[in-house]
Amino acid sequence: MVTPGLLAQFTLAGLMIGVLYALMALGITFIYGVMRTINWAMGEFYMIGSFVQYALVSWLLGPDLWWLALPVTGASVFALGMVVQRLLLRPMFVNRIERRDEYATVITIALVLLLRNLAAIVNGPYQHRPASHLPDLALGPLDLPGAEVAAAVAAVVVLGLFFLGLRGTWLGLALRAAAQNRMGAQTAGIDLLRLDMVAFGIGVALAALAGGLLAPVYLVYPTNGAVTTTKGFEIIVIGGLGSIWEALVGGLVLGLAEALGSALIAPAYQNAYGFLLLIALLLVRPTGLFGERARAV
C-alpha cells in the first residue's frame, strides 16, 4: 500500500529528476528557436558530458570536487558544439541549401552514429559510475539520495543562470531577437552565422550538463544518450515546441508521471509512463499543453 509519506517521496523525486530532464529539452528547443533546426544528436552530447564528468571526477578532481567538474564539462562540450556547428551545419545557411530540415536531419543522425561508435571504440562495452561521497538527505520522513538532491539543486542553478543570461545580457538579447525574426536581427547588425555557433554550443552544453549531473545517478556508457534523447523529445511534445518555459514545465510533468507511475503501478515500467502520458495528450491536445510559439525563447 502506498502511504502518504511514500507518495510525497516519489513526488519530490519526480520533480528533482524532471528538472534534469528539462535541461535536455531546453537544449533542444533553444537550438530550434534560434536556428529553426532540430538536433537529433542531443543524446550523444549528453553522453559526452557524462563521460567528461566521470573522467574529471575519477581521475583528476575526486568525488568531493564534483561541482568543480561541471563548468569544465559544460565549457568543453560548448566548444565541441561550436566546432560541430561551424563544420557541419553552417553550410546549410552559407550555401543556401533549399531543404534545410532534411540536411540538418541527415547530418545530425550521422553525427549520432559517429559519436556513439567512437565512444564504443574508445570505451568498449564497459559501464562506469563516478564515485560520490554525498550523504543521503533526511527531509522529515523522506529519505532522499544525496547525489540526486545535489544534481537537482545544481540543475536549478544552471537554469537560473541561463535565464539570467538570456534576459540580462546583450548576447541573450541577440539570441532572443534571432529567435523572433532572423532577418530582422541580421538587419540590425547581428552576425547570425556567429550567433548560430554560440546558440548550438549553449544548447549542447545544457545537454552535457544534464549528463554530468546524472552521471553518479545513472551509469555512464556509450549509448546512455539514447533514452535521454527520447525523453527530451517527449518533453518537447508534451510542452509544445517553441518556448523554454514550456520545456521546463514539460520536464517536470514527465518526471512526475514517471515517479507517480512507479509508486502507484509498478517501478519496472518507469519509462513507459511517459509514453502513455504522451499518447493520451496527443489524443486530447495534439499541439501539446501550450502549443507552439513562434520562435519564442
Stockholm file with secondary structure:
# STOCKHOLM 1.0

chainA/1-297         MVTPGLLAQFTLAGLMIGVLYALMALGITFIYGVMRTINWAMGEFYMIGSFVQYALVSWLLGPDLWWLALPVTGASVFALGMVVQRLLLRPMFVNRIERRDEYATVITIALVLLLRNLAAIVNGPYQHRPASHLPDLALGPLDLPGAEVAAAVAAVVVLGLFFLGLRGTWLGLALRAAAQNRMGAQTAGIDLLRLDMVAFGIGVALAALAGGLLAPVYLVYPTNGAVTTTKGFEIIVIGGLGSIWEALVGGLVLGLAEALGSALIAPAYQNAYGFLLLIALLLVRPTGLFGERARAV
#=GR chainA/1-297 SS CCCHHHHHHHHHHHHHHHHHHHHHHHHHHHHHHHHSCCCTTHHHHHHHHHHHHHHIIIIIICGGGHHHHHHHHHHHHHHHHHHHIIIIITHHHHTTCSCHHHHHHHHHHHHHHHHHHHHHHHHTTCCBCCCCCCCCEEETTEEECHHHHHHHHHHHHHHHHHHHHHHHSHHHHHHHHHHHCHHHHHHTTCCHHHHHHHHHHHHHHHHHHHHHHHTTTSCBCTTTHHHHHHHHHHHHHHHCTTCHHHHHHHHHHHHHHHHHHHHHTCGGGHHHHHHHHHHHHHHHCTTTTTCCCTTCC
#=GC SS_cons         CCCHHHHHHHHHHHHHHHHHHHHHHHHHHHHHHHHSCCCTTHHHHHHHHHHHHHHIIIIIICGGGHHHHHHHHHHHHHHHHHHHIIIIITHHHHTTCSCHHHHHHHHHHHHHHHHHHHHHHHHTTCCBCCCCCCCCEEETTEEECHHHHHHHHHHHHHHHHHHHHHHHSHHHHHHHHHHHCHHHHHHTTCCHHHHHHHHHHHHHHHHHHHHHHHTTTSCBCTTTHHHHHHHHHHHHHHHCTTCHHHHHHHHHHHHHHHHHHHHHTCGGGHHHHHHHHHHHHHHHCTTTTTCCCTTCC
//
